[in-house]
Amino acid sequence: VQLQASGGGLVQAGASLRLSCAASGRTVSNNGMGWFRQAPGKEREFVAGINWDGGSTYYADSVKGRFTISRDKGASTVYLQMNSLKPEDTAVYLCAAALGATYSTDRRRYRYWGQGTLVTVSS
């Protein structure tokens, strides 16, 4: 499975961005999916997860109410809508496909990783 994340960029605080993660090689329709982020000098952290059918989602407290994860199973694509962006959201955002049908906050539970897309939020 290859995961291609896109949609990052440089925005001002308060702006919105929509990240996409497209899967190729094989379907991830039966896998939970997650978005993680990694800022310079910091550990990779969980941002949001969605289970295989989109029926359950979960967010880190830091993004709850501002970010929304969704998926288009037919296109094997996962999205992360990011609103009210803050400078502390600046990071490389990575999408990942879980080992099973549900998401996890533990990065060790993810089998496939995309290369990441950079989000920079200026104050």
Solvent accessible surface area in square Angstrom, and as a share of the most:
residue,aa,sasa,rsa
1,V,35,0.20
2,Q,113,0.50
3,L,11,0.06
4,Q,107,0.48
5,A,3,0.02
6,S,55,0.36
7,G,37,0.36
8,G,30,0.29
9,G,29,0.28
10,L,130,0.65
11,V,27,0.16
12,Q,134,0.59
13,A,50,0.39
14,G,55,0.53
15,A,34,0.27
16,S,58,0.37
17,L,31,0.15
18,R,134,0.49
19,L,0,0.00
20,S,29,0.19
21,C,1,0.00
22,A,46,0.36
23,A,18,0.14
24,S,62,0.40
25,G,73,0.70
26,R,117,0.43
27,T,70,0.41
28,V,1,0.00
29,S,23,0.15
30,N,100,0.51
31,N,14,0.07
32,G,0,0.00
33,M,1,0.01
34,G,0,0.00
35,W,0,0.00
36,F,2,0.01
37,R,15,0.06
38,Q,65,0.29
39,A,24,0.19
40,P,123,0.77
41,G,92,0.89
42,K,140,0.59
43,E,128,0.58
44,R,69,0.25
45,E,78,0.35
46,F,23,0.10
47,V,1,0.00
48,A,0,0.00
49,G,0,0.00
50,I,4,0.02
51,N,21,0.11
52,W,100,0.35
53,D,71,0.37
54,G,31,0.29
55,G,66,0.63
56,S,44,0.29
57,T,56,0.33
58,Y,102,0.39
59,Y,34,0.13
60,A,22,0.17
61,D,121,0.63
62,S,64,0.41
63,V,0,0.00
64,K,113,0.48
65,G,81,0.78
66,R,32,0.12
67,F,6,0.02
68,T,73,0.43
69,I,5,0.02
70,S,46,0.30
71,R,33,0.12
72,D,61,0.32
73,K,68,0.29
74,G,82,0.79
75,A,59,0.45
76,S,18,0.11
77,T,15,0.09
78,V,1,0.01
79,Y,40,0.15
80,L,0,0.00
81,Q,59,0.26
82,M,0,0.00
83,N,60,0.31
84,S,59,0.38
85,L,2,0.01
86,K,83,0.35
87,P,54,0.34
88,E,123,0.55
89,D,0,0.00
90,T,38,0.22
91,A,2,0.01
92,V,55,0.31
93,Y,0,0.00
94,L,14,0.07
95,C,0,0.00
96,A,0,0.00
97,A,0,0.00
98,A,2,0.01
99,L,89,0.44
100,G,37,0.36
101,A,44,0.34
102,T,87,0.50
103,Y,53,0.20
104,S,26,0.16
105,T,72,0.42
106,D,44,0.23
107,R,105,0.38
108,R,194,0.71
109,R,127,0.47
110,Y,13,0.05
111,R,156,0.57
112,Y,44,0.17
113,W,77,0.27
114,G,8,0.07
115,Q,106,0.47
116,G,12,0.11
117,T,17,0.10
118,L,104,0.52
119,V,0,0.00
120,T,44,0.26
121,V,7,0.04
122,S,42,0.27
123,S,129,0.83
